[in-house]
Amino acid sequence: MALPEQEAIREFVTVTGAEEERARFYLESADWDLELALGSFFEEGGDDDVITLPQPESSTSSRTVPSDVRVTSFRDLWNEEKDDDEEEGQSEIPLELRRLARGGQVNLDMEDHRDQDFVKSKATFKAFGGEGQKLGSATPQLVTTTTPAQQAENEAKASSSVNLSESEQTTSIQIRLADGGRLVQKFNLTHRIQDIRHFIIDARPSLAYTPFVLMTTFPSEELTNEDKTLKDANLMNAVIVQRLK
């Protein structure tokens, strides 16, 4: 649940009755994921989030952590951080540790590097490897059982079913289908928007009983009055997007 920080804090306080400072701690610990933060808050009674902080042998860190200290929950971490803030001015649990502490145990070894200059490591480039949708795409692709040959035959029949008068002005309409396909068909300017709908159904018979709307692009608007002619709707050489309801 991605919300602006202040809105997320207000929502957390409203649900839990906690103070804003405490709400901010849980939200920061959950990387501002409201649902995860609320889950961590209400799971405190179960004592599930356990973080063991052993004292390193060679560490001379200014922050002393006894070897037998067990931070049993985010509440303990928050209280410890609050006490340290009052004594030292300000301290913060690293974001990496907060993420690792989600529902599990984290062992933390501390080393003193105060005498060394900080050198920021270079971020490793990772190419996008998932699946995405093009900007303006209607919906994710639909799974159909129509073979390419059948689909080509349906599209040819749909194109031939459009009564085109060469003596009248024509325009080409590009249609982006909900299954990821594209159709380009010539229409007369006297054709109506409902004729485009009939053409789509003829080209994709599987969508005959699937509710859908027709949209324009840039700006994106729904074509609600399908009795309009293409000329009246200003759809000359337009791109139409099919969007399933």
N, C-alpha and C positions, 0 to 999 in steps of 0.2 A: 504494500500500500504506500505509494510514493506521494507524500504530502509536503507542502512548504513547512519549514521548521516550526514557525510559530503556530501554525494551524495544527501540526502534529502534537506539539506540546499541549495546546488547549484541549485537544481531543483526549490525550493521555490523562491529563488532570481531571477532566470531566468523568472519565470512566473509572479511574482508580481513586480519585480524591487525594492523590499525592501532591507534594509541593512541586513547583515549577522546576527548581534546581534538580530534584530527584528525577522528575520526568525527563529532563534534558539528559541526565546521565544514562537512563535506560535506553532512550532513543539513540544517543550517540553510540552506545554499546551495540545496538542493533543496526548501526549504519542507517538510521532514520527510517527503518522499516517498522511502522506502527504496530502491525500484527505481531511481529516477532518480539518487539519491546513489551507489549502487553502480555504475551505468553511468558516471557522471562519474569515479569513482575509477579504474575499469579502463580508461577511455579516455585516461588521462593519457599513456600511452606513445605514443598516436597524435598527441598535440599538436594536438587539434582545437579546444579551447576557447581562443580567442585574444582577449585584451582589450587594446586599445591605449589608453594613458593619456597623451595629449598635455599638455604644460605650457601652461596659459593665459598669454597675454602680460601681462594686467593683474592676475593673481592674486597675492595676498600671503599665501596660505594658509600656516599654520604647518607643513603637511606638504609637503615639497619632493618633486616627482616630475619627474625629468629628462625632457626631451622625447623622448629616444631610448630610454626604458625601455619594454620590451615584456613585459607579464605574459602568459606563454604558457600558463598552465594554472591550475586551481584550486589545485594544489600550491604554485605560486609565490605566489598570493594568500594562501594560508594561512601560508606561511613569512614573507611580508612583514608580515602582520597580527600574527603571533606576535612578530616582532622589535619592531614598534611597540608592542605591549602591554608588552614588557619595558622599553622606553625611556620611553614616555609614560604608562604605567599601564594604559590600555585603549583599544582602537579597534575599529571594526566596519564592515564593508562594508555599505552600505545594501541592504536586502532587494530593492528594486526593481532594483538592479544585478545582484544574484545571479540574479534571474529572467530578466533580459534576456540574461545570459551563457550561457544554455543552448544549447550547440551552435553559437554564432555569435560575431560580433565586435561589440564595443560601444565606441564612442568616448565618452570622458568629458571634459567641460570643467568645470573647477572655478572658482568665484568666491568671493571673500571677503565674507561677510555677517555677520561676527562683531559688527559694530557695530550690527546691526539686531535688533529684538525679533522673536522667532519668533511667527508668527500661523498657527495651524492652519487649513488650508482646509476648507470645509464639504464633506462627502461628497455626491456627486450621487446622488439616489435613482434607482434603476433597477428598474422593475417586473419581476417574474418573467415570462419569456416562453417557458419550455420546457414540456414535457409532464410531468405528474406522475401519481402514483397516490394514490387516497384511502387514508386510514388504514384498515387492515383489509382492503384489497382483496386478492383471492386471487392473481391473476396479471395481467400485462399483457393487454390485449384480444387475442383470437384472431382471425385472419383467416378468415372463412368465406365460402362462395359461396351460402349460403341467402338468398333474397330475403325482404323483410319480410312478404310475403303468405304464403310457405311457412312462415316462422317462426311467424306468428300461427296458421296452421292446425295446426302441430305442437303448439303450446302448448295449443290448444283440445282436440286429441285426448288429450294427456297429462292434462289436467284431467278430461275425461270418463272416463278409464280408472281414476280413483281411486274405488274402491267406498266411498262415504260413507254411513254410517247416521245419519240425522237423529235417531234415537231415542237415540243414544249421545252422550256429551259430545264436542264438537269443539274444535279449536284451529286458528288460522291460523299457518302457517309461512312466513317470508320467506326466500327462497333467493337468495344472491348468486352468480351464475354466473361461471365463469372467463373467459367472453367479454365480461364487463362488464355483462351483462343481469341483470335481477331478475325473480323469479317469486314470486307469493304464492298459496298453495294451502291449502285446508282439509283437515284430516285428523282422523280419530277418534283419541282418545288410545290406542286399542288397536292402531292402525297401528304398524308397526315402522319402524326407521330405514332398513331396506333398501327399504321402500316409497317413501321419499323419493328414494333412488338410482334406482329404476325410473322414478319420475316425471320426474326430471331427464333420463334417457336418452331417454324418450319425447318430451320437450320439445325436446331437442337431439340428434337421431339421429346427428349427426356425432361425438359424444363416446362413442358406444356401445363403441368399441374403444380409447378413450383412458383409461388408468388415472388415477383420481382418488380423493381422500379427502374426507370431509365433516368440517367443523370447526365448533365453536361459537365464539362471540365473548365476550370479557370474562367469564371468562378464555378464552383461545383453547386449545381442546383437541380432539384428534382423536377422532371417534366410531368407535372400533375394533370395538365389539360391536354390529353392526347387527341382531342378533336382538332387542335390547331394544325394548320398546314406547316410544312417545313419553312416556307417563306415567312409566314407570320411569326413563327417561333425563332426566326433568325438562325436557322440551322444549316446554312449553306456551307458545304465542305467542313462540317463539324465532326467532332469526336464524341460519341455517345458511350456511356459506361453502363453496363447492366449490373445492378446491385441486388442481391437476394435479400428478401425481408427476413 
